């Protein structure tokens, strides 16, 4: 059994299956009903989405379960391989190269673990539409928008989320020139104020407020520019990014230690 789970052949099969399953997700997005289900999957915690989706369309939940099964087997495969092969080899002959190779596997395991935990823990609320001066409450969290600045031409925002994102080029949209000032209070804790931009979320403890897009107001906010926020809260988020950075660093170290220049006719290439 240990030989089976530590097999490189199993690793290859699982990676191929994972690629196929992810490719199937791309195919699913071509069908309107399944595309809406995938959008809801991204808008909520997977744990909450799963039971609702199971009652409306069983295809996506089954597909997701297959991904979880393959990812779980890959986790076990990496764990057994790391302990029975990489760790044993590093302990027998301790070299920087062998220890760095083991650390790559170790960090990869922790990243997979954090991904799994994030599926069933934390909080996520998407599509929170706010305008300048608005106050929004989510449980103990209070979000205020004291100021909002949008300096570019707002005409393309009227085209809808998908079309406007396609037209959001560097020439038409300048990321640092468009932002919102937020004031966030969580219960009795001190308020946190900061600027949120595209690709630059505002952090408040374990809570992240991400600006997903700018919106063109309608109804009571006709003619105004607003923001669409996603609020996520997970205690493992910080650990995930730290371990992910360490995994990349260990991979770079391994490449540096194993890289040897090729010599041809006395010239190093």
Secondary structure as UniProt FT lines:
FT   HELIX           2..5
FT   HELIX           8..28
FT   TURN            29..30
FT   HELIX           32..43
FT   HELIX           46..56
FT   HELIX           58..81
FT   HELIX           82..87
FT   HELIX           88..92
FT   HELIX           96..118
FT   TURN            119..120
FT   STRAND          123..130
FT   TURN            132..133
FT   STRAND          135..138
FT   TURN            139..140
FT   STRAND          141..150
FT   HELIX           155..159
FT   HELIX           161..166
FT   TURN            170..172
FT   HELIX           175..177
FT   STRAND          178..186
FT   TURN            187..188
FT   STRAND          192..198
FT   STRAND          202..204
FT   TURN            205..206
FT   STRAND          207..216
FT   HELIX           219..221
FT   TURN            222..223
FT   STRAND          225..233
FT   TURN            235..236
FT   HELIX           237..258
FT   STRAND          263..264
FT   TURN            265..266
FT   STRAND          267..268
//
